[in-house]
Amino acid sequence: MANRQKTERSKQFFEEGRHKLVGGVASALHKAEWEEYPIYIERALGSRIYDVDGNEYVDYFGGYGPMILGYCPKAVDQAVIEQIGRGTQFAAPFPQLNQLSNKLTQIIPCAELVSYTCTGTESNMLNFRLARAFTGKDKILKFEGHYHGWSDEEWISHNPPLVKMLGPRNNPWKVLSSPGQRLAALDDVLVLPWNDLDLVRQVVKRHGHEIAAIITEPVMFNAEPVMPKPGYLEGLRAITQESEIVLIFDEVITGFRLALGGAQQFYGVTPDLCTFAKAVAGGYPLAGVAGKREILESGVQPAGTFNANPIVVAAALATIAELEKPGVYDRMARITRRLAEGVTEIASRKGIVLYSASIASVWQLEFGITAPMTDYRDTLKVDKSRYQQFRTLCLDRGIRFHPSRGRFYVSAAHTDEDVDRTLVVVEEVLAEIARA
């Protein structure tokens, strides 16, 4: 089992790295603000990850979502290795690109055409431009707590730490997320709390003639997880169709994870456009937009040196082939339910106030609440300090969770043995918390 006293090499690497690397990490996601230093990883395989001090962890991070098959899946690795032998970058189309495009239009309900980028951020920039080109309107309506990328227009009202920063519920303030964002980025963005169709109707009544698109995560996964209320996604679909507004599902997380066809397949609601990324290529940087032909043929063509390069296309084709095998999604969902239900049962016995639930291969755990949340403002009621304590104690015992929120991924490589080991650790940790 891992022990905090045995991560000295990680600490040394971090001290060395931050002298030449901004923040000591390559992405702001790689270290939580409250952590002294992150764990440095040496290798990973299946459901397990190994740090530079030789500690082994059952991993529920999943590389922030892409590792839906687990680490180093043989089929994906082999496809990539074979493609390396044929070439990694052509700056030209190639037959497998057609094969992948055909496959995606078969899988994703809204997909009549697809377009490729390398990241979710770029894909949503493309979505915004497509919606504006198609409708001739400028404004984008998004929701508090939803993350659509880190460009100036996208990164608005994502994670303010206090409810009072959000303003009135029926007329929220628009909150920038970073130094250097232009104030002008707020001009064409409207913001609302999620899961409230009445508020959407009110805003569309006032601004529908200006709104090019409504963008939403079908499940709010980029904060503490929040599920859509029954009928909410269907309501957004009806409102946008009535008002000639493009409906965009940001399926960076939900795509290929809730179902092969994403949340739109899972919930039976088809948007006009969707964003895909993360799980589609099993750990390789492929992203893009899928949607209606008439919108994607609005004259907007993304440019990018590495868009849908041969390596990521090979990885995506291999990943999808594995996900198409019978029983893969059912098995991941069963494993995930075992975790969520097991945690709930342990917490009940220990007298710990928390909420744990699962959807497909994603499960959640929040301290200080006992029922599902309905919007971002609800997530600010969660006891974050208790979660940080829980996460640290679990990491010390060889279970790796998200450093700052209770959202966890299960992969096709996770086993019942992993669940058993995890629940033993959770039992021990919640007992320690209960005694404190």
ZAROKE-491062 format. One record per residue: z, y, x of N, C-alpha, C, CB in turn. Coordinates in steps of 0.2 Angstrom, whole numbers, plus 5000, padded with zeros to 4 digits. Each point is the difference from the previous one (the first is absolute). Glycine has a CB too. Layout:
N
ZYXZYXZYXZYX;...
! end
This chain:
436
500049945004500050064996500050065004500649944991;499150115007499950075004500750035000498850014997;501350035008500750035000499850075003500749905001;499650154996499950075002500150015008500350044988;500249935014500150015008499549975004501249994997;498349975000499549975003499350034999500649894999;499450175000499450044999499950055006500049984987;500350015018500050055006499350025002501249965003;498449994998499350015002499650054995500049895006;500150104988499750044995500250075001500049914992;500750105009500350075001499750035007501049974994;498949995011499750025006499350024999500849935007;498850034990499350024998499950064996499749885000;500850134995499950064997500250065004500349944990;500250065014500250065004499450015005501249974999;498549985003499450015005499450034996500449915007;499550064987499450024996500050074997499949894997;500750145001500050064997499950065005500849954992;499250045015499850055005499250025000501049965007;498649994991499350015000499749994993500049965012;500450024983499749984993500450044995499649895004;500150154992500350044995500549964996499050085000;501649945000500549964996500149935002499750064991;500049925015500149935003499649954996501150045004;498649984991499649954995499350024999501149964995;498549995003499350024998499950034993499649915009;500950074987499950024993500750024998499049934997;501150124999500650024997500449954996499650114999;500049844999500349944996500349955005499150024992;500849995014500349945005500750015002498949995004;501450074994500750015001500350044995499849995012;500849994984500350044995500450055004500149904992;500050165004500350055003500749995002499350074993;501049885004500749995001500149945006500350034988;499249945014500049955005500150035007499349924993;501150065011500150025007499349985004501349994999;498549955000499449985003499749944996500450045011;498949954989499749954996500049935004499350084994;500749875003499949935003499350005003500849944993;499150045013499349995003499849935000500250105008;499249894989499849934999499649985006500050024987;500149915014499649975005499449964997501050005008;499249964987499549964997500249984993499749955011;499850024985500249984993499649944998500350124997;499949844999499749944997500249984994499849965012;499850034983500249984993500450054997499949895003;500750094995500550054997500550035005499949934989;500050055017500550025005499850055005500549884999;499950165003499850055005500550005006499550074991;500349945015500549995006500050075004499749875000;500950155002500050065003500049995008500750054990;499350015014500049995007500649975003499350105000;501349904996500649975003500049924998500650114999;498949874998500049934998500349984993500049985012;500250074984500349984994499449994995501050075003;499249884992499549984995500250034993499749895007;499950134989500150034994499649974994500350115006;499949874989499649994994499850074997500649894997;498850125003499750074999499850014993499650005012;500650054984499850024994499750075000500949934995;498950095011499750075001499249994999500950035008;498849924994499349984999499650055003500349944990;499950105016499650055003499950064995499449915007;501050104989500050054994499549974995500350095008;499549854991499649974995499449975002500450094994;499349925011499449965002500049935001499650105004;501049874998500049935002500249964995500450045011;499149964984500149964994500049925001499550094993;500149895012500049935002500549985006498850004997;501650055005500549995005499750025007500549914994;499850095011499850025007499649945003501050085001;498449945002499649965004499749944995500650035011;499249994983499749944996499449975004500450064989;499549885011499549965004499350024998500849915002;499150094991499350014998499850075002500249924990;500250135009499850075002499950015007500750044990;499849935014499950005007499449975003501250005001;498649954996499449965002499450044998500649894999;499450144995499450044998499950065005500249964988;500450075014499950065004499849985007500950064993;499449895010499849975006499249995001501249955001;498650014994499349994999499650065000500249894994;500050165002499650075000500050035006500350014988;500349995016500050035006499549985005501250014999;498649925001499549985004499350024998500749905001;499250124993499450034997499950075001500049914992;500650135009500050075000500550034996498850005003;501550064999500550034996499850064997500849955008;498750094994499850064998499350015001501150055002;498549964992499350005000499750074999500049884997;500450174999499850064997499349984996500550075010;499549884987499549984995500249954995499250025010;500549974985500249954995499949935003499850084990;500549875006499949935003500149964993500450025012;499349914988500049964994500749994997499049955005;501550044999500749994997500350064996500249925010;499550144992500250064996499849994993499950075010;499549914989499749994993500449944997498950045003;501349915000500449954998500750024997499449925008;500950124996500750034998499950054994500449995012;499150054988499950054994499849964994499650085008;500049874992499949954994500749974998498849985004;501650005001500649964998500550054996499849925010;500250144993500550054997499850024993500250045012;499149974987499850024993500149944995499250085005;500949864998500149944995500850004999499049945005;501450085000500749994999500450064996499949945011;499950124991500350064998499750034993500350035012;500149974983499750014993499650065000501049944995;499250125008499650064999499450015005501150054996;498949905008499550015006499349984998500949975007;498750084992499250004999499750015007500050034988;500350025016499850015007500750015004498950064996;501049935011500650015004499750055006500549884997;500050155006499950045006500649995004499350094993;500649925014500549985005500350055004499449895000;501250115002500350045005500549965004499950104992;500549935012500549965004500750004997499350025010;500950034986500750014998500050024993500350035011;500349964986500150024993499950084999500849904998;499550135007499950085000499350024999501050015007;498649964998499350024999499749984994499949995012;500349954985499749984994500250054994500049885004;500650144996500150054994499750075001501149934999;498850095008499650065001499349994997500750025010;499049924991499449984997500050004992499749945010;500950034987500050004993500150074997500649905001;499750155002500150074998499350035000501250015004;498449985001499450035001499549974995500250025012;499849924987499649974995500150024993500049905007;500750114991500150024994499850074998501049935001;499150115004499750075000499350014999501050035007;498649934998499350004999499849984994499949985012;500449974985499749974994500250044993500249895005;500450144995500250044994499850075001500949924998;499050115008500050075001500650044999498849994996;501849975004500650044999500449995007500049984987;500650055013500350015007500749975000499350105002;501149904993500749985000500149935000500350104995;500249875009500249935000500850004997499249975010;500949994985500749994998500249945003499850054989;500849955014500449955003500750004998499250005010;501249954992500649994997500650005006499549934991;501150095007500550015005500249935003500550104994;499649895012500249945004499449965002501050004993;498450015004499449965002499750035006499849984988;500049975017499750025006499349985000501149985006;498550064996499349995000499750025007499950024988;500549995017499750015007500450075002498949944998;500950085009500450055003499650065001500749925005;498750094992499650065000500350054996499049945002;500850134999500450054997500049994992499650085010;499949914987500049994993500349944997499050065000;501049895004500349934998500850005000498949955004;501350085001500749995002500550064997499749945011;500350054982500350054996500549974996499050085000;501749945000500549984995500049925001499850094992;500249895014500149925001500749985001498950005005;501550044999500749975001500550065001499549905005;500550154991500650055000500649964999499350094996;501249935008500749965000500450014995499950005012;500050064984500550024995499650024994500850055009;499549934985499750024994499950074999500649904995;499950145007499950074999499450035004501250014999;498549965005499450025004499449994996500549975010;499549994984499549984996499850054995500349885002;500250164996499950054994500149974993499350065008;500549984987500049984993499649934999500350124996;499949845000499649944999499450014997501049944999;498950114996499450014996499650055004500649984990;499650055016499650045004500250005007499850084990;500149865013500349995007499750055005500249884997;500350135008499750035006499649965005501050074999;498549965004499649965005500350005007499050024993;501249925010500450005006499649985006501049984993;498950065012499649985006500549955004499350115000;500349855004500449945003500150015008499649934991;500050125012500050015007499950075002499649885001;500750135005499850075003499249995001501250025006;498550044994499350015001499649994994500249965011;500050014984499650004994499950074997500549894997;498850125001499850064997500350014993499050005007;501350064992500250024993499449994995500950075005;498549954997499550004996499849934998499650095006;500749854997499949944998500349984993500049975012;500450074986500450004994499550024994501150015005;498450034996499750044995499649954995499950095008;499849864995499649964995500449934999499050055004;501649954997500449944998500550014995499949965012;500250004983500550004994500449945001499250074992;501549945007500549955001500449994994500050035012;500149914986500449984994500549945002499150044992;501549955005500349945000499649944997501150074999;499049875004499649954998500349974993499749975012;499949984985500249964994500250044994500449925008;499350144992500150054994499350024997501250045005;498649924990499350024997500050074997499849884999;500850134998500050074996499950065005500849954992;499550045014499950065005499250005002501249995004;498549954997499350005002499650034995500249895006;499950094987499650034995500150085000500149894993;500550135008500150075000499650045005501149984995;498949995011499750035006499250004999501049975008;498849974990499349994998499750054995500149885004;500350134991499850054995499950075003500749934991;499850095013499950065003499550015006501250014997;498749935007499650015006499449955000501150045006;498849924989499549955000499350025002500649954991;499350115008499350035002500050015007499950064989;500749945015500050015007500149945004500450114998;499949834998500249945004499449965001501150014995;498849975011499549965002500249925000499550095008;501249904994500249935000500850004999499049975008;501249984990500749985000500149945004500250044989;500249965016500149955005500749974999499150055008;501049894992500649975000500049935004500250054988;500449935014500249945002500149964994500550035011;499249914988500149964994500749984999498849965000;501550025006500749995000500250055006500049884996;500650165003500250055005500449965005500150094991;499549895014500349965006500250055006499349904996;500550165004500150045006500750045000498750005001;501749984994500750025000500449944999499750124996;500949885001500349944997499549984994501250045003;498649904997499549974995500250024993499749915008;499850124988500050014993499449974997500750115002;499549854992499449974997499850054994500549895002;498850104996499850044995500349984993498950025006;501350034990500249984993499549974997500750105000;499449854995499549974996499650054996500749904999;498650105002499650044997499850065004500449964990;500050055016499950075004499350005003501250015002;498649945001499350005004499550004994500549935010;499650034985499550004995499950084997500349884997;500350155002500050074998499650055004501149974995;499050025012499650045005499349994999501049995008;498849944991499349994999499750034994500249895006;500250114989499750034994500050085000500549904994;500050135009500050075001499450025004501250014999;498749965007499550025005499349994997500749975009;499249974987499349994996499950064995500149875002;500450154995499950054994499850075003500849934993;499550085014499950075003499550005005501250024997;498449935004499550005006500450015007499150044991;501449935010500450005006499949935003500850094996;499149915011500049945004500749975001498950045006;501249904992500649965001499949965007500350004987;500250025017500049965007500749965000499350105006;500649844996500649965001500049995008499949944989;500650095014500149995007500349935001500250125002;499449835000500249935001500149985007499449974989;500850085015500149985007500549955001499750125003;500849884993500649955000499849944995500850095004;499049934990500049954995499349965000500750074993;498849965010499449965001500149945004499450104999;500349844998500049945004500849975000498950035007;501550004991500749985000500349984993500250075010;499749974985500349984994499549954997500550114998;498949895004499549954998499450015004500449994988;499149965012499450015005499750074998499949875001;500050144992499750064998500550064999499249934994;501450075009500550055000500350014994499350055008;501050014991500450024994499650014994500850065007;498549964994499650004994499949934997499450105005;500549854999500049934997500749984997499149975009;501450054995500749984998500250034993500349995012;499550074987500250044994499450004995500850075007;498649914995499550014995499850074998500449894996;499650155009499850074999499550025006501150034994;498349995004499550015005499950085001499449894997;500750135009499950075002499350025001501250015005;498650054996499450025002499849995008500050084991;500649935013499949995007500749975002499250105002;500849865004500649985003500050005007500249934990;500350075013500150005008500249935002500350135000;499449845005500349945002500150015008499449934991;501150035011500150005008500549955001499850125001;500749885004500549965001499849925000500850094996;499449884999499949934999499349975000501050004994;498550045005499349984999499749965007499850104992;500549925014499749985006500649965004499150095000;501449904997500549955003500350035006499549914995;500650165006500350025006499550045004500749915000;498650104998499650045004499850064996499549905005;500350164998499950064997499450014996500750055009;499349924985499450014995500350044994499449905005;500350154992500150034994499450024997501150045005;499049994989499450024996500150024993499349935008;500250094989500050024993499549954996500350125003;499949864991499649964996500050044993500249895006;499250104990500050034994499450004996500950075004;499049984991499450004996499450035005500750024989;498749955009499450025004499950074999499549884999;500550154995499850074999500550045004499549974989;501150025012500450045004499949995008500950004990;499049945012499949995007499350025002500849915000;498850104996499350035001500050074999499549894997;501050155004500150074999499750045006501049984992;498849995013499850035006500550015006499250064992;501349915007500650005005499949945004500850074993;499149935013499949955005500550005006498849994997;501749975003500550015006499749985006500949974992;499450065013499749995007500649985004499150094999;500849865006500649985004499749955005500850024991;499349995015499849955005500249934999500150095008;500549904990500249934999500149974993500650025011;499150024984500049984994499749934999499950124996;500449835001499849934999499649975006499950034988;500549985017499749975006500049925000500350105007;499349874997499949925000500749975000498950015005;501650014999500649975001500450004993500050035012;500150034985500450004994499649974994500550105004;498849904996499749964995500149935000499150095000;500949885006500149935001500749984998499250005010;501350044992500749994998500050004992500450055011;499350004986500150014993499749944996499950125001;499549855001499749944997500449945001498950055002;501449945004500549955001500650004996499549995011;500850074988500650014996499949994993500350095008;499149944989499949984993499949934999499450124999;500249855005499949925000500749974999498950015006;501650014998500649965000500450024993500050015013;499950054985500450024994499749974994500350115005;499049874995499749974995500249934999499050085001;501349895003500249935000500549994994499849985012;500149974984500549994994500750005002499149934995;501350105001500750005001500350055005499949884997;499750165006500350045005500550054997499049985008;500750064987500450054997500649974996498950074999;501049884998500649974996500549985005499249964991;500750015015500549985004500350065003499449905003;500350164999500350065002500550034995499050025008;500749984986500450024995500749964999498950054994;501049895006500649954999500550025006499349914994;500550095012500450025006500450064999499249945007;500450114990500350074999500550004995498950055004;501049924990500549994995500649975002499149994992;500949965013500649975002500450055004499449895001;500350155003500350055004500450054995499249995010;500450044986500350054995500549974996498950065000;501049884997500549974996500649985004499149964992;500850025014500649985004500450055002499349915004;500450154998500450065002500450024994499150045008;500649964986500450034994500649954998498950054996;501049895005500549954999500650015005499249924995;500650095011500650015005500350074999499349935008;500450124991500350064998500450004994499050065005;500849914990500549994994500649975002499049994993;501049955011500649975002500550045004499349905000;500350145004500450055005500350064997499349955009;500450074985500250064997499750065003501049954997;498450045006499650055003499550034995500149955011;499950124988499550034995499350015003501050064995;498549905003499350015003499649974994500449995012;498950034990499549984995499549965005500250094991;499649855007499549965004499549974995500849985009;498550034992499549974996499449995004500550064990;499049905007499449995004499450014995500649925008;498850094995499450004997499549975005500350104992;499449845006499549975004500349995007499050054994;500849975012500349985006500350065003499149925002;501250134994500450065002500749994996498950075002;501649945002500750004997500450065002500049884999;500550144997500350065001500849995000499050074995;501349985008500850005000500250075001500049885005;500450144990500350075000500750004999498950054996;501549985008500750004999500250064995500249955011;500350044985500350054996499750014993500250065011;499349904987499750004994500049934997499350105003;500649894991500049934997499449994995501250005001;498350054999499549994995499450035004500750014990;498749975007499350035003500050085000499449894996;500350145008499950075001499450024996500650015011;499350054987499450024996499550055003500749974990;499650075015499650045004500450025007499550054989;500149995015500350025006500750035000498850025004;501350024991500750034999500549954999499550104995;500449855002500549945000500149975006499649984989;499950025016500149975006500550035004498949965000;501350114999500450045004500849984998499150095001;500949874994500749974998500249945004499850054989;499849925015500149945004500550025006498949954997;501550015004500550005006499749985006501049984993;498750075011499649995006500449985006499250084996;501449955004500549995006500249924999500450125001;499749864993500249935000499449955001500850034991;498649995008499449965002500050005007499450034989;500650035014500050005008500549955003499650124999;501049884998500549955003499849934999500950094997;498849904997499849934998499449985005500450024988;499150035013499549985004500249995007499350074993;501149975010500249995007500449935001500150135001;500349864994500449935001499549944999501150064995;498449955001499549944999499650005007500050014987;499850055016499649995006500449975005499450114997;501349915004500449975005500049924999500750105000;499249884994500049924999499349974999501150024994;498450025008499349975001499650004993500549935008;499750124988499550014994499850085001500649914992;498750105008499850065001499750034993499749975012;500650084986499850044994499850075001500849934994;498950105001499850075001500650055002499049984991;500950065014500550045002500350054996499549985011;500150054984500250054996499949994992499750075010;500049884988500049994993500049934998499450104999;500849884995500149934998499349974997501250024998;498349985006499449974998499849955005499650104994;500349845004499849945005499449964998501350005003;498449985002499449964999500149925002499350115002;500449854994500049935001499349985002501049984992;498949985012499349985002499949924999500050095009;499449894991499849934999500349965005498950034995;501450005011500349965005500749994999499250045008;501149994987500850004999500149934996500150125000;500549855002500149934997500750004997499449955009;500750004987500749994997500650005005499449944991;500450045015500550005006500250075002499549895004;500050164996500150075001500450034994498950015006;501049974988500450024995500749985001499050004992;501149945009500749975001500450045006499649884996;500050135009500350035006500250074998499449935008;500150114988500250074998500650004996498750025001;501349944994500650004995500649995003499249964991;500849995014500749995004500250075003499749875002;499850165001500250065004500250064994499249975010;500450034985500250054995500749994997498850014997;501449925002500749994998500550025005499549904994;500450095012500450025005500150085001499749895006;499750144993500050075001500350044994499049995007;500949984987500350034994500749994999498949994994;501349955009500849995000500350055005499849874998;499950145008500350055004500050074997499649935010;499950094987499950064996500650014995498750015002;501449934994500550004995500750015003499249934993;500950045013500750015003500150075002499949885003;499650164999500150065003500350054995499049985007;
! end
